[in-house]
Amino acid sequence: MHIPECLICYAVSDYRQSLQFQSLNEEKQNIHLEVVRGGRRIEVSIFDIVVGDIVPLKIGDQVPADGILVSGHSLAIDESSMTGESKIVQKDSKAPFLMSGCKVADGYGNMLVTNVGINTEWGLLMASISEDNGEETPLQVRLNGVATFIGIVGLAVAAIVLIVLFIRFFTGHTYNADGSRQFKAGRTKASTAIDGAIKIFTVAVTIVVVAVPEGLPLAVTLTLAYSMRKMMRDKALVRRLSACETMGSATTICSDKTGTLTLNQMTVVEAYVGGKKVDPPDDKSLLPPKLTSLLTEGIAQNSTGSVFLPEGGGDAEVSGSPTEKAILQWGLNLGMNFDVIRSSSSIIHAFPFNSEKKRGGVAVKLPDSDIHVHWKGAAEIVLASCTAYMDENDGIQPIEEKVLDFKTAIEDMAARSLRCVAIAYRHHEGKDVPTNEEELSNWQLPEGQLVLLAIVGIKDPCRPGVRDAVQLCRNAGVKVRMVTGDNLNTARAIALECGILTSDADADATEPNLIIEGKAFRALSEERRREVAEKISVMGRSSPNDKLLLVQALRKKHVVAVTGDGTNDAPALHEADIGLAMGIQGTEVAKESSDIIILDDDFASVVKVVRWGRSVYANIQKFIQFQLTVNVAALIINVVAAVSAGDVPLNAVQLLWVNLIMDTLGALALATEPPTDHLMNRPPVRRREPLVTNIMWRNLLIQALYQVTVLLILNFRGKSILHLEHDNADHANKVKNTMIFNAFVLCQVFNEFNARKPDEINVFKGVTKNHLFMGIIGLTVVLQVVMIFFLGKFTSTVRLSWKLWLVSIAIGLISWPLAAIGKWIPVPETPLGELLTGKIRQQRNGGGGNLNCCSILKKKKKKS
């Protein structure tokens, strides 16, 4: 009596908590800030900002709307939440546009609001993400078809049984165990007739209950929930359950390069110092002392990064952009003491790195008042400003004799996807440096007559195991496509290293065969994009919109998975069948738009998700094969018995127990099978491929035919086979029906092992590792024994002798060798449904052709 009250209290409490959470979330978003409106500075809610407001911005503020910079000083914006790029963007009169959602990293300024709400870049992005296309997952499409088919068949069979039993009952053709008629017109009491009709109706309803696959949703939910929990161990957080099974059907994966295929850890892998190649690049014993001193001075001072040494010892912590971190780490390997160099000399003037000039420099004043000007930037740019280089003996030599060697080295490194950076310096007279602050701020750093110190090649290495993961995808019939913002040379080299391009012949393929630039793909027509998308393996210099166009083109024929980490990847993540956001580098917007979050940003974890997705699909197929076998056998047995004898051997309670085994316990046992390597050696399941394959039809028909044959023989000849002719008629009938029920249940127990491996001979492989499966099999057997021995009145059964138990076990046991033999029977690759519809079409077309010929002959006769 208290259960409804508890449920109501729990529901009310849960509802109140959800309301509180919603109000807290709204309060968190309600940011108050100051704006200049009508010449006055007032405080307003972020929701009340309007176009025309002037918003003061300072370090740490979030840009509340889209706008234009009106005035400011050294304003730097972190646009990573929108672009996914960690580079800080300087804002001035040449680049005045500000986007909502970005953070102020440095400086201050005033912004004129131009767009608010849905009209901002952020708002448009959120709108594109929130649009729900309402499409069903591939498995949902198939499950709906299977469930509808089974339900219709079950209802039809139940209707037939109901009609047949009613006709037999009311025409006097239904008999009791002693041979007397159950209904005699005009003699049988109305209450007795109603009781008989209710029993018949109960049997029909039970057949419907057994036939309707209500266990399917349970099996799907169980296997998805189990897989989701296990996938967490493989560094994949599932945000949407259905994404598990959809990933199993994926035919292509569009992957980012940086951080997913590569480590996003730039390292110096090649260095030319002192006019020669230093191998390994961080071997300081190969470098002369003066050159090392100048080189470490330039690395430490001409850098926006920093180095922190923990007080308790340990490895130095390097921060900054990936390129800066790589060069600083190289300097540390060469013996650089960052803090000592920074404190012993001071920067008197700096030229920040400029994307147009592709270099940056600093003027450093030493303790002896000497001035060193250090430059660092794109190798070919800095090399062009050098007139000399420092050799391996600390001597300064003219660069003319080595310039071709340096250029060749740069070209060679660029061809191998290395980012080339040159480091140079020059000595400057202190008397030529402005002394007052105003002149110093306008002083132009000397850019010519530099002395080349080093050229380094920086690489973002591929993740360990990524090549094997890509190969595993290829074996599984999943095509991996790389989508990156890098140039085609870098993209080509990384694709070869990762195994996305398998040979140099592939790498040399011209667009649009395998490699293409984003702008070229973007310029194609929609129809042409669909054709080209099929062939693309690498897309370089791509924008987020190019990635979205590629996903849209591929989805016409493929189940597409996409990885992304930036906010601007959100539309592509949302558009794809499966969006995979990166857990470390990914922005919150990217994560919110995704279906699965890869917690370690590793492509190998993406492949594990594919494996688990296929396991989900395979487990549901195993359950359906098991369930359909029970359905077919139970329905045929009851229909044949009802039509021929007017009675059914399996009563309502027994059928409900079978339903429990088939649905709940069967779902628990088969839905928790772990994935195997066998799953990754077959092609992905097509979007419209039937859920019940030809192999499953073969297996279930063999088992169902065996069970139906044996149990119908027991039903019609059971008394003589079991030597029950001399027993009391009622008792003999109960023993026979109990034997049928017991053998039927044990057949399902043994067949549950067969369902584990639908296409393998050895069905016991790995069974002992699945403790839940073994536990459920044991529980089913124990409950069956309890039902036969102790619940006879409830189930209308009697106790069986040990000999009949052995016979029941033997009947069930035969299903094992029968399944092994059946798997040698070949089946066509074309699905059964397509074969049947193809034959029907051929017959129709043949008939239609004859009619056309006849009509032509008739027309000719009329004309003649």
N, C-alpha and C positions, 0 to 999 in steps of 0.2 A: 504493500500500500504506500510505502514511503518513496518508492522508486520515482514515480511521476513528480513528486514534490522536489526531490533532489535534482532531477533533470531540469525542472523549471528554474530552480535557484542557480544552477550552474550556467544555464543559458542566459539568464538575466545578468549574472556577474560577468560573464564573458562579453556580453553586449556593452555593458558599462565600461569595461576595460578598453574595448575597441574605440568607444567614443572619447575616452580620456586620451588615448594615444593619438587619435585624429586631431584633437584640440591642441595637444602638445606639439604635434608636427606643424600645424598651422602657425602656432606662436613662434616656433623656431624659424619659419620662413619670413615672418613679419619683421623685417629689419628696418630700423629707423635711421634716417640720415638727414643731413642738412642740404638744402638747395637754396639758390638765390632766385627769388620769384618777385617780380615787381620792384626790384632794387633792394629787397629785404632778404636777409638770411633767416630761413625758418626751418624747423624740423618737421619732416613728413615721413609717412610710411613708404616703403619701397613700392607698395601697390598703388600709391597716390601720385607718383611721378608722372608728369605730362610733358608732351613735346614743347620745347621752348625753355624748359628749366635749365639753369646753370648749376652743375653739380661739381663742388670742389672735391678733388681726389688727392689722396696722400698715400704713403707707403702702407701696405696691408689692406687697403680698401678693396672691395669688390665693385667692378663697374656695374651699375644697376640697370643700365639701358644702353642702346646703341647711340653713339653720338660722335661729335667732332671736337677735337682739341682746340680750344680758343686761345689759351695761354698756358704756359708751364715752363718748368726748368728740369732738364734731365729726366723726363718722365719715361720710365721703362715699364712695359706691360708683359706679364706672364700669360701668354695665350695658349698654354698647353691644354687647358680644359676644353678649348675649341678645336685646336689644330693637332693636338697630340705631340707637338714638337716642344722640346724642353728649352729651346733657345729663347732668351729674353729679347723682346722687340722694342726698339727705341721709337718714341713717338715725337714728332715735331711737325712743322708746317708742311714738309714734304710727305709725311705719312701720318695724317691727323686722325684717321678713323679708329674708333674704339668700339669693341664688341662687348655686349653684356655677358656677365658670367666670368670675365677675365679678372685677374688680380693685378694690383699695382705693386710692382717689384721694387721700384726706386723712383725718387723724385716726387714732384707734385705738380698739379695743374688744375685747370677748370675746363669742364666739358659741357658743350651745348647738346642737349638731348634731341635726337632726331627721330628715334623710333622706340616705341614701348610695347610691352606685352607680346602678343602673337606676331607682331610685325618686326621684332628684332631677329637677329641671326639665331639666337638661342631659342626664341619662340618658334621660329620656322622649323628648327631642328627637332624640337619637342613634338611639334605637330606631325612631322613625318614619322616620328617614332611611334606615336600613340595611335596611328591609324591601324586598325585591326582588319586584316583581309578575310578573317573568318574561315580560312581554309582548314580542312581536316588533315591530320597527319596521315602518312601512307598506311600505317597499321590500322588507324580508325576507319579508313575507307574499306579495308579488307574485312575487319571485324564486323562492321555493319552488314556487309554482304553475307558473311557466314552465319551470323546470328539470325538474320532475317530468313535465310534459307532453312536453317534447322527449326526455327519457330514455326514456319509455315508447314513443313513436313510433319512436325509433332502435332500441330492442331488438326491437320488432315487425318492423320492416323487415329488420333483421339476421337474425332467425329465419326470415322468409320467404325471403330470399336463400339462407340456409344450406340450407333444406329443398329449394328448387328446384334449386340447384346439385348437391346430393347425389343427388337423383332423376335428373337429367340425366346425371350422371357415371356412376352405377352401372347405368343402363339403356342406356348406350352412345350417348347423344345429345350428348356433348361431344366436339368435334373439335379437332385440332391445326391449325396454320397451313397445313399441306400437305393437309389434308382427311381425315387418318387419325383413327380413333377413339382417344380417350385410354384407354378401358377396354373390354376384351372379357372377358366372363364366362368363366372357366376358362382363359384364355390370358395375361392380364396378371399380371405378378409381384405378389406381396403388397407388396413394398417400393414398387413403382411406384404401386400403388393407394393405399398409405398416404400417399405424397408428394402425390398428387393431392388426397386428402381433407384433408391439412394445409393445402394452398394454399387450398382452399375455405374451411376454417375461419378461416384468416388474413384472408381477404377479409371474412368476417362480423364478426370481431372488430374489424377496421379501421373498418367501418361504424359499429359501436357507439362506437368511440373518437371518430370524427368527429361522431356525433350527440349524444353526451353533452356538455353544455355546461360542461366543466371550466374553460373560460375565463371564465365568469361571475364566480366569486369573485375571480379575478385582476383583471378589469375593475373590479369594485366596489372592491377594495382600492386599485387604482391611482388611480382617480378620487377616492376619499376622501382618500388620502394627498396627492395633488397639490393638491386643494382646501384641505386643512388647512394646507399650507405657504403657499399663496397668501393664505389668510384671515388669516394672521398679519400680513401687510402692511396688511390692512384692519382691524387692531386687534381681532381675534377669535382667542382661543386655544381650540382645540377639545380638550376633555378626553376625549370619547368619539366615536370615528370615525362611528358610525352616526347621531349627532346631525346631521351635515352633511346627509344626505339627508332625514332627518325634518323638518328646518327647511324644506326645499323644499315639503313638503306642508302646512305650517302654514296654518290658516285663520283663526286669531285670535291676537293678541298682547296679553297682559295686562301693561301696563307701569306701573312706579312713576312718580311725578311728579318728586319731588325728586332732582336729580342725573342723571336719565335724560332726561326731557323738558325739564327746566330745568337751569340751570348750577350750582345749589347755591351761588350767589354772590350773597348778598343785597346790594342796593345801594339807596341813597336816591335815589328818582326824583322825589319831589315834596316840597316843604317850604313851610310857612306860618310865616314869621318876621316879627316886628314888626307883626303884625295883618294881613299880606297875603301873597299867594302870591309866592314867589321863584322866578323862572324864568330861567336854569337854577338848580337848587337849591343848587349849590355856588359861586355867584357872590358872593364876599365883598364886592365893590364896592357891592352893593346893601344891605349891612347896616351899621348905625351901630356905632361902636367899643365903647361900653360893653356893648351887647347881645352883640356878638361875643365880648368878653372873658368875660362871664358864661356864655355858651353853651359856649365851648371849655373853660372851667373845669369846668362840670358834666359835659361829655362825658368829659374826661380822668379826673376823680376818681371819678365815679359809674359805674365800669365794672369788670368782672371780666376784661376783655381787656387786651392790652398792645401797645405799639408798639416795634419795634426798628429803629434806624437803623444800617445797616452803616458801619463805620469808613471804608472806601474810597469812600463815597458810594453812590448808587443809590437805588432805591425803598425806602420804608419797609416793613417786614414787620409786618403786623397779625395778631394771633392772638386767639383767643377764640371764642365761639359765633358762628354766622352773623349774628345780629342785632347783637351787640356789634361785630363786625368792620365791618358796614355803617355803623354810627353813628360809629365811630372813624375810618373812612376819610373820611366826610363831614366830620368835624371837621378832619382833616388838610388836606382841600381848602379849608377855610375859614381855613387858616393856623395851626392849633393846633400848639403845640410841646409834645408830650406830656411829655417828660422835665423841661422847665423848669417846667411847671405842677405836676407831681407833686412836684418838689423845693422849690418856693417856698411851697407850702401843705401842710398835713398833715391827714389824716383822723383825727378824734378819736372818731367813732362811726359805725357803719354799720348799716343795716337791709337785709339781703340780699334779693334779689328773691324774692317769695313768690308761688307759683302761685295761692293763694287771693285775695290782695290785688292780684295782678298789677302790682306796682310794687316798686321798690327805691330806697333813699335813703342819702345820706351827709351827715354834718356835717363841714365843712371849716374849719379854723382858718387864717386868713390871717396874714401877717407883722405886720400892725398889730393883731392879736388880735381882729379882727372874725370873726364866725361866719357862714358861708353854708351853708344847708341845701339840698341839691340832690335833686330827685326825678325819676325816669324810669320810665315804664311804659305800660300800655295807655292810649291817648289819652282814651277816654271816662271812665276812672277818675281820671286825673290832672286832667283838665279840671274835673271836679266839685269838686275841692279848691281850685281857683283862684278868687280874688276880683278879680284884676287881670291885665293883660298889659302887656308893654313894647312901645311902638310904635316906628315907624321913626325917631323922633327921640330915642330913649333915654328917653322919658317914660313914666311908669307911669299907665295908664288903667284905669278900672273895666271889668270884663269883661262887664257886663250888656248893653251895647250891641252887643257882637260875639259873644256866646255862641252865638247861632243860626247865625251865619256859620261859626263853628268846628265846630259839630255837623254842619252841612251838608257841610263839607269832609271831615270824618271819615267820614260815611256814603258820600260819593261815592268816596273812596279805597277803602273796604272793598268797595264794589260792584265795583271794578276789581281785586280780589284783592290790594290792597296791605295790608301789615301796618302799622297806625297806632301810632306811639309819640309820646308827648308828653314834653317836657322843661320843668321848672319849677324855681323856686328861691324862697327867702325869706331875708331878713336876720334874724339872731337876736342878741339881746343876749348878750354874753359872760358877764355876771354871772349869767344864768339857767342857765348850763351847769354841771352838777356838776363839782367839782374832783377829788374822790377817785375812784379807779379803780372801787371797788365800786358807788358810786352811778351812775357814768358807764355801767357795763355794763348797768344796769337802766333807764337813761334812755330815754324814748320820744321819738323824733324828732318834731318838730312837723309835723303833716300838713295843717293848714289854712292859710288865708290865703296861698296860694302865688301867685307871679307867673308867668304863662305866658310862656315864652321861645320855644318852637317846637313845631310839630307836623310830624312827618315821615312820609312814606309809603315803606315799604321793600318792594322787590319782588325775587323770585327770577326773573330773566328766562328766557324760553324759549331753548333752545340754537339757535344759528344753523343753519338748514337743516332744523330738526325738522318744520316745516310741510310742506316739500317731501317729506320722508321719509314722513310720514303719508299724503300724497296719493299717493305711489308705492305704498304698501301698499294704498290703496283701489283704485287702478287694477289692482293685481294680485289683487284679490279677497280681501285679508286685512284683517279688521276689527281695529282697534286700540282697546283698552279701557283706560282710565286707572283705576288703583286707588291711592287715596291716603288718608292720614290727615287731610288738611285738611278744613275745612268745605265744604259744598256750594257756597257762593258763590265761594270761592277756586277750587275744583275746576272749577266751571262756566266761570269766566273763563279759566283756563289751558287748558281743553279747547277753548274757542273760539279762543284764540290759536294753539294747536298745530294746529288743523284737525281734531281728533277730533270736535267738534261743528261742523257746517258752517254753521249759521245761528243767528240769535237764536231762531227758532222751535224748533229742537232744544234750545237752552239753556233754554227755558222749559218744556220737557216735564216733566211731573210723574212721580214714581216710580209704578209700576216700568217706565215706558216706556223712558227713556234714562238718567236719573240717579236714583241710589238711595243711601241711607245704609246703612252696613254692618250696623247693628243691625236695620234693617227687613228686609234680605235674610236675615240670620241667623234671624229669627223665622219665616220661611216654612217650609212643609213641603218635604220633599225633591223631591216631584213638582212642586210649584209653583216651586221654585228652578230646576229645569231649564227651565221655560217662561220665567221672568223673565230668566234668564241670557242667553238669546238676544238680548234687547232692550237689555241694559245697555251703555251707552257709558262712563259714569263712575260709579264707586263712591267716595263720600266717607265720611269718618269710619270708615274700615275698619280692622279689626284683622287681624293675620296669619292668624287662623283664618277670617275672612271671605274672605280671598284664597284660602285652601285650599278652602273650600266652593264658591267661584265656579269654580275650576279643575276640581273634581270634577264640577260640574254641566255645564260646557262640554264636558268630555271625552266625554260620551255621544254627541255629534254632531260634535265638532271635533277637529282636531289642534292642541293648545294649546301656545303658547310663553309663558313667564312670566319677567319680570325681577325681580330681588331683590338686596338688599345686606345686610340684617340677618340675624343668626342666626335670628331668629324667622321669616324667610322660607324657611328650609330645607325645611320640610314641603311647601310649595307648589312650590318648585323641584324637589323630588324627585318629587312627584305628577304634574307636567306632563310632556307628551311631550318638551318641550325646556326645560330650565332654563338661564336666562341670568343669570349672576352678574356684578356690577360689579367691575371690577379695581381701581379706585381706592378707592371707598367701601365695597366689599364686605368682610365679615368672612371669616375662614378657613373657618368652618363653611358659610357660603353658597357659597363657591367649591367646597368639597368636595362639596356637594350638587348642583352644577350640571353641565351637559353642555358648556357653552361659557362662557368668561369674556370679557366685553366690556372690553377693556383701557383704553379711554378713557371708559367710562361713557356713551357717546353713543348716542341712539336711532338715529341715522343708520347707525351700525355694525351695529345689529340688522337693519336693512333689507338691508345688504350681505350679512349671513349668509343671509337669505332668498334673495337672488339667487344666492349660491354653492350653496345647497341645491338650488335648481331646476336649476342647471347640472349638479350631480351626477346628478340623476334623468334629465335630458335626455341626458347623455353615456352613461349606461347603456342608455337606450332606443335610442340610435344604434348602440351596439355590438350589442344584441340584434337589431335589424333587419338589420344586416350579417351577423351570425352565422346567423340563420334563413334568409337568402337562400342562403348557402353550403350550409347543411344540406339545405334542400329540393331545391336543384339537384343536389347530389352524390348524395343518396339516390335521387331519381327516376331519374337517369341510370343508376346502377348496378343498380337493381331492374329497370328495363325491359330493359337489356342482358342481365342475368343470366337473366331469364325467357325472353326471345326467342332469345338467341344462346348462352346457356350460358357466357358470359365477360363480364368487366367491363372497360371501357376505362380506368378509373382504378385502378391497383394499390395495394397496401398502402403502399408507400413514398411514392407520389404523394399518396395521401390524407392521410398523416401530414404531408407538407409543406404541403398545403392547410390542415390542422388548425393547423399552426404559424402560418401567415399569419392564419387566422381568429381564433385564440385569443390568442396572445402578442403578435404584432405589431399585430393589429387592436385589441386592448385598449389597447396603448401609444399608438396613433395617435388613437383616438377618445375615450379616457378623459381626455385632457389638453386638450380643447377649452375655451377660456376662456368665461365667461358673456357673454351679449349682452343688450342692452336689450329685445330681443324677448321674453325669458323673463318680464319683469315686466309684460307686456301681456296676459297670459292668466290665467285663474283657477287656483287651486291644484289639485293632483291629489287627488281624493277618496281616503279611506283604503282603500276596497275597489275602486277603479277598476282595470281590468286593465292590466298593464304593457305589453302589446302592443295599441296603439290601432288603430282602423280605418284611420287614415292609414298606419301602419306595415304593416298587412296589405296594403293597396293597393300600396305601394311594393315590398314584398318579393315579392309574387305576380307583379307585372309583370316584375321583374328575373329571378326564378326561372323563370317561363314562357319568357321570351326565351332564357335560357341553356340550359334543357332542350331547347327546340325546335332551336336551332342545333347544339348538341353531339350530339343524337340523330341529326340529319340527317347530320352528319359521321361518326357511328359506323356508320350503315347505308349511306350513299351516299358516304362519304368517298373511297373508292378511285377512283370515277368522277369526282367533283368535283375531286379533286386530281390527276387523270390518272395514277393509279398502277396501272392495269390490267396494263401490260406489265412492271412490276417484279417482282422475286422476291416470292412470297407473304408470306414471313416479314418481309422488309424493308418491304413495302408496309403490312403490319399495324402494324409498329412506328412508321412515319412517321405513319400515321393516328392511332394512339393518342397519340403525342407531340404532334401537332397539337391533339387534343382537350384534352390536359393543359395545353398552353401557352395555348390560348384560354381555358380555364376559369380559370386563375390570373390572366390579364390582365383578364378580366371582373371578378374580385374587386378588382383594383387600381383599376380605373376606378369600380367601384361603391362603393369606400371614400369617394370624393369625394361621391357621392350621399347616403351615410349621414350626412354632416356636417350637412345641412340637410333633415330629413325633410319639412318643410312649407313650404319656400321654393324658389322657382324657381332663384335664383342660388346654386348650391352652392359657388362659388369665393370668395364674400365673406369676406374676412379670412383666406384660406388661407395666404397668404405670411407672415402674422404668427405662425402656429403652426409654428415651425421643427422641432419634434419630428415633427409629422405629415408634413411634406415630407421629412424625413430618413428616416422609416420607409418611405414610398412609394418613395423612391430605393433604399433598401437591399433592399426586396422585389424590385424589378425587376432589380437587379444579381445577387442570389442566384438568381433564376429563369434569367437568362442563363447564369450559371456552371453551374447544374444541367443545363441543356440541352446546353451545349457541352462540359463537362468531366466530368460525373458520369453519363454514359450507362449504364455498367454497373451502377451503384448504383440508378438510378431506372428502368432498362429503357426508356430513351429513346434517340433518335438525333438528330444535328444537323439542324436545319431550314435551308432556304435562306432568303435574305433576302426572297423573295416570300412564303413561308409565314409569316415573321415579320410582314410587313406585313398579311397577311390576319388573323393573330391579333390584331394591334393594332386593326385595323378592326372586328373582332367585339366587342372590348372597348369601343371608342370609341362604338359605337352606343348603349351603355347611357346615355350622357349625354343625348342628345336624347330618348330613350325615357322617361327619368325626368322630364324637363321636361314632356313631353306628358302623362304619367300624372298629374302633379299638378293638371291641370285637371279630372280626373275627380272629381266630388263623392262624398263618403262620408257615410253617416248619422252623426248625433251619438251615437246609442245604440250602446254597445259591441256588437261582433259576437256575443259570447257571450250577452248579454241578448236580442238579436234572435232567436237560435236557440232559446233556452229559452222565450222568449215564444210563439213559433209552436207549439212542442211542447205547451205548456200549453193554448193555444187549441184545438189538435186534440183533446187529451185531454178538455177541458171540453165540446167539441162532441159528442164520442163519448159521454161520460158522460150528457149531456143527452138523447140519443136513447134510450139504454138506460133511463133513468128514465121517459121517456114510454111506452116499450114495456111496462115493468113495471106502470105505472099502468093501461094499457089491459087487460093480462092480468088484473089484480086486479078491474077493473070487470066483465070478462066472467065471472069466477068468481062474483062476487056476484050477477050477473043470472041 
